[in-house]
């Protein structure tokens, strides 16, 4: 393949001088995969971080052991933990962390992405003296918790963006050739980071970047496209619906679709109420659709919204959902077949690093609906393997569209599996991508 487009397909193609021939041994050749909801900079940073939550860490003793081991191996260096969940050790704070690793600055991120927890040594490094800060206080004392303060934290730490080459290569090894970065606060600075990485040849995927109004000051370029206005809702602090409606209307007025974070039922119904006021634009999306009861489906369909969800959360978090989510809501968690049957466009993603970045595990979860503990969650929502694969084969700028096909004239982004599809479909989680091609080149 010498071209970025497929020039010919057939059983007996003439050999062209200089072409490499690959014996695929009857194994499946597929279009490159697209992950439609990802957080690239956070994922790259996570590769150098300490896992602090399930499945790697499941209780307080295990977390303490991990932190002490890291403190011993690199005394004095920052410990950056990720993936924490309160099922491990409850609502930890600075004092809990001080009891485990008092001599090293520690910061741990909750798996939801909104919360960081710091120990006292870390607070000494980031607290700006008497100046106001977004750090949580109780009775005038810092708890060590920081909510929705990533931009402030980056400014205080003065950190450089993480290198992206390792993350890009890891994703290519799984057949992923396209990503939609769905980080809400993406702006011109994040666009510049991704653009520079692409120009240096470190980032090989095609990227569609969502974010805030700051992205409206830059222009798309080949391989890096400006996409939706990302609106991140929190049930505990929902704004006035008129505010969200006004922002949706503003974005629609400049031809920009919106993508709204809807993990809870309250967030979903709030969003649908806003769309009732504004109407929808082709491309408008619901992210996650964590709880989608039957009466919500016709409302989503009426607005022509696309749902981008994460089937991997059934495998990764399903056991916690079974303990913590009301029984009446459990059949409606991270639905798949019910959404498709309602004729709603549906696409798949991993939400990495807040979920496992392996799309094949996500596909497997879409088929089995099996939790890590072996329980079945939402059995009626299971998909056939071909439909699960299709969740990751929609075009990057048109998720939920019919799966891309290998045809003459289409992009030569491909992944070659290590087995025929008849074998791969039996256990998608076991699939190995033997080779990935980007724009016709083996990468």
ABEGO torsion letter per residue (X at the ends): XABABBABBBABBBBBBGBBBBBAGGBBBBBBBBBABBBAAAAAAAAABBBABOAABABAAAAAAAAAAAAAABBGBBBBBBGBBAAAAEBBBAAAAAAABAABBBBBBBAAGABBBBBAAAAAAABBEABBBABBBBGGBBAGBBBGAAAAAAAAAGBBBBBAAAAAAAAAAAGBABBBBABAABBAAAAAAAAAAAAAGABABBBBBBEBAAAAABBBBBGBBBBBBBBBBBAABBBBAAAAAAAAAAAAAAGBBBBBBBABAAAAAAAAAAAAAAEBBBGBBBBGGABBBAAAAAAAAAAGBBBBBBAAAAAAAAAAAAAABBAAAAAABGBAAAAAAAGBBBBBBAGOAABBABAAAAAAAAAAGBBAAGBBBGAAABBBAAAAAAAAABBAABBGBBBBBBBBGBBBBBBBBABBAAAAAABAAABBBABBBBGGBBX
